[in-house]
Amino acid sequence: MGRSKGVIGYHYTNLNDLLRTYIRQKDYWPGFFEQFKLSEQPNEDEIKRLFTELMQENFKLFQLSPEIQKIILWQISEESPMLRSVSDEREREGAKALALADPYFKGSDINFKALMAILLGGTYYLVLHNQTNKSTVCGIDINRDRERSEVIKTIGQLIEWAFEKAKEKQAS
């Protein structure tokens, strides 16, 4: 498109540097971590809201972003130090948020990190399966407003249930 390799070489040390920059520009996760700020001493409701909104927004944005869909698919299907470094950056920021939830699950047998991993992986699978095969998963067609809304609602319910169950286990 009229770009010179010399100009690209001037701005980027190598192809991986160019790709890393491109992925960072398309990746919405860093913005999430900035967007969902909490008070200095967040309470349980704030933490629940944080994770509910993070996971619901991830689902919505991932469905709307073919570029990030391709990037995530690339990250889970090919070994690459550059792709790993981008994933590691997301994980470091996610770990900070997950640490905020730890006190609410301590002493219970509820693994909140595992729940978040399953929600994240499930979100990616629902969207990628739908986009790739134009098909449903468990009879759910996320292209239909009502069914997409049900998935979004269920994300919130699962997070709420995890907090409730942890509180019950800690009390007993």
Secondary structure, DSSP 4 states (H G I P E B T S, - for coil): ----HHHHHHH-SSHHHHHHHHHHHH--HHHHHHHS---SS--HHHHHHHHHHHHHHHHHHHHH-HHHHHHHHHHHHS--HHHHHHHHHHHHHHHHHHHHHHHHHTTSS--HHHHHHHHHHHHHHHHHHHHHH---BTTB-TTSHHHHHHHHHHHHHHHHHHHHHHHHHHH-
